Amino acid sequence: MKKLLIISVLISMVAFLFTGCMCAAEQITERAIEKAAEAEGQDVDIDMDEGSISIKGEDGEEIQIDSDSEEMTIKTEEGETKYSAGGADLPEGFPSIVPIHPDINIASSSTFTQNEKKAFAVTGTFEGDGEEIFNWYKGELSSLTIDSEQSFDFGEDGSSYSISANDGTYNVAIIINESEDSNGVIINVEEK
């Protein structure tokens, strides 16, 4: 909850920060975020520079927002998450057993470690037919053990497809959703 409060304050002030009003606005914003964190019992260090914000928490967690690259990075003991308005990259160390369909635009990626096992998450969007992407993944993952395949037709509300597989080292889960408004993909890969 405390981290969410800080993130909420940050996001609401980012628009103000990136309008070009720096010096005094930076100091006011830094103090406001620090005070909000103090009210929640957190000690954070805020550093605002033209076009970027960096927040470091007392437990080593870090949030960085950069308007030039249109990215936000959150780092904790568990791992790192990157969000990007202009498209993101695969997380470092992402297993090569899971290819990314060429029509998928990666929106966010993250890595984290839990119980000493690494996990990766990628979200993205696509134009076109979700069933085509589903069938492509079924073919690409055919050398793995397929644990389940599902498809759901929700009529006018769209369709959803999922496939889960493993290669003995990694568990892979891919969910593809399509609707009239948007099409999205979630790819999760975790060490077994």
C-alpha positions in Angstrom: 0.0 0.0 0.0 2.8 2.4 0.9 4.6 1.8 -2.4 1.3 2.2 -4.3 0.8 5.6 -2.6 4.2 6.8 -3.7 3.7 5.5 -7.2 0.2 7.2 -7.4 1.7 10.5 -6.2 4.5 10.2 -8.8 2.3 9.4 -11.7 -0.1 12.3 -10.9 2.8 14.7 -10.8 4.7 13.4 -13.8 2.5 15.4 -16.2 3.3 18.6 -14.2 7.0 17.7 -14.1 7.3 17.2 -17.9 5.7 20.5 -18.9 8.9 22.4 -18.6 8.4 24.1 -15.2 11.5 22.8 -13.4 13.5 24.4 -10.6 10.8 25.4 -8.0 8.4 22.8 -9.3 11.0 20.1 -8.8 11.6 21.1 -5.2 7.9 21.3 -4.4 7.3 17.9 -6.0 10.2 16.3 -4.3 9.1 17.6 -0.9 5.4 16.5 -1.5 6.5 13.0 -2.4 8.9 12.7 0.6 6.2 14.0 2.9 3.6 11.5 1.6 6.1 8.7 2.1 6.9 10.0 5.7 3.2 10.0 6.5 3.2 6.3 5.6 6.3 5.6 7.7 8.7 5.4 4.8 12.0 7.1 4.3 12.7 7.9 0.6 15.2 9.9 -1.3 13.8 11.8 -4.3 16.0 13.1 -7.1 14.4 15.0 -9.9 16.3 16.1 -12.9 15.0 17.6 -16.1 12.9 14.9 -17.6 13.5 12.2 -15.0 12.6 11.2 -11.4 14.5 8.8 -9.2 13.1 7.5 -5.9 15.1 5.3 -3.6 13.5 3.7 -0.6 15.0 2.7 2.7 14.9 -1.0 1.8 16.8 -0.5 -1.4 13.8 -0.4 -3.7 14.1 2.2 -6.5 11.7 3.8 -9.0 13.0 5.7 -12.0 10.8 7.6 -14.5 12.4 9.0 -17.6 10.4 11.1 -20.0 13.0 11.0 -22.8 12.8 7.2 -23.1 9.2 7.1 -21.9 10.1 4.4 -19.4 9.4 3.7 -15.7 11.6 1.1 -13.9 10.8 -0.3 -10.5 13.6 -2.3 -8.8 13.1 -4.3 -5.6 14.9 -7.2 -3.9 12.6 -9.5 -5.9 13.6 -8.1 -9.3 12.9 -5.4 -11.8 9.9 -4.3 -13.8 10.0 -1.9 -16.8 7.0 -0.1 -18.3 7.3 1.8 -21.5 5.0 4.0 -23.4 6.9 3.6 -26.6 7.4 -0.2 -26.4 9.7 -2.2 -24.2 12.3 -4.9 -24.7 12.4 -8.4 -23.5 13.8 -8.6 -19.9 17.5 -9.5 -19.6 17.9 -13.3 -19.5 14.5 -14.1 -21.0 14.6 -17.8 -22.0 15.1 -18.4 -25.8 12.7 -21.3 -25.7 9.8 -18.8 -25.9 9.9 -16.7 -29.1 8.0 -13.5 -29.4 5.5 -13.4 -32.3 6.7 -10.7 -34.8 3.3 -8.9 -34.6 3.5 -8.4 -30.9 4.5 -5.0 -29.6 6.0 -5.4 -26.1 4.4 -3.0 -23.7 6.1 -4.1 -20.4 8.5 -6.6 -19.2 9.7 -7.7 -15.8 11.9 -10.2 -14.0 11.7 -11.3 -10.4 13.1 -14.0 -8.2 10.9 -16.0 -5.8 12.2 -18.9 -3.7 15.5 -18.6 -5.6 13.8 -19.2 -8.9 13.7 -16.6 -11.7 10.5 -15.6 -13.4 9.8 -13.4 -16.4 6.6 -11.6 -17.5 6.0 -9.8 -20.8 2.8 -8.0 -21.9 2.1 -6.8 -25.3 -0.4 -5.7 -27.9 -1.1 -6.9 -31.4 -3.1 -6.0 -34.4 -4.9 -8.9 -36.2 -6.2 -12.3 -35.3 -5.6 -13.8 -31.9 -6.3 -17.3 -33.1 -3.5 -16.9 -35.7 -1.1 -15.9 -32.9 -2.4 -18.8 -30.7 -1.8 -21.3 -33.6 1.7 -19.8 -34.2 2.6 -20.4 -30.5 1.2 -23.9 -30.6 3.6 -24.6 -33.4 6.6 -22.8 -31.8 6.1 -24.6 -28.5 5.5 -28.0 -30.0 8.9 -29.3 -28.9 7.9 -28.7 -25.3 5.5 -30.7 -23.2 2.1 -29.0 -23.7 0.2 -29.0 -20.4 -3.0 -27.3 -21.6 -4.5 -25.5 -24.5 -7.8 -23.6 -24.2 -9.9 -21.2 -26.3 -13.0 -19.3 -25.4 -15.3 -17.4 -27.7 -17.2 -14.7 -25.8 -19.2 -13.6 -28.8 -19.3 -9.9 -29.3 -17.0 -9.5 -26.3 -14.1 -11.2 -28.0 -12.0 -14.3 -27.6 -9.4 -15.7 -25.4 -6.7 -18.3 -26.0 -4.2 -19.9 -23.6 -1.4 -22.4 -23.8 0.8 -23.7 -21.1 3.9 -25.9 -21.6 7.2 -26.8 -20.0 10.6 -28.1 -21.1 11.7 -29.5 -17.8 13.5 -26.3 -16.9 10.8 -23.7 -17.4 7.0 -23.5 -17.1 5.5 -21.3 -19.9 2.0 -19.7 -19.9 0.7 -17.6 -22.7 -2.7 -15.9 -22.7 -4.0 -14.1 -25.8 -7.0 -11.9 -25.5 -8.8 -10.1 -28.4 -11.8 -7.9 -28.4 -13.3 -5.1 -30.5 -11.3 -2.5 -28.5 -7.9 -4.1 -28.0 -5.8 -7.2 -28.4 -3.3 -8.2 -25.7 -0.8 -11.0 -24.9 0.6 -12.0 -21.5 3.7 -14.3 -21.5 4.9 -15.8 -18.2 8.0 -17.9 -18.0 9.3 -19.3 -14.7 12.0 -21.7 -13.6 10.6 -25.0 -12.4 
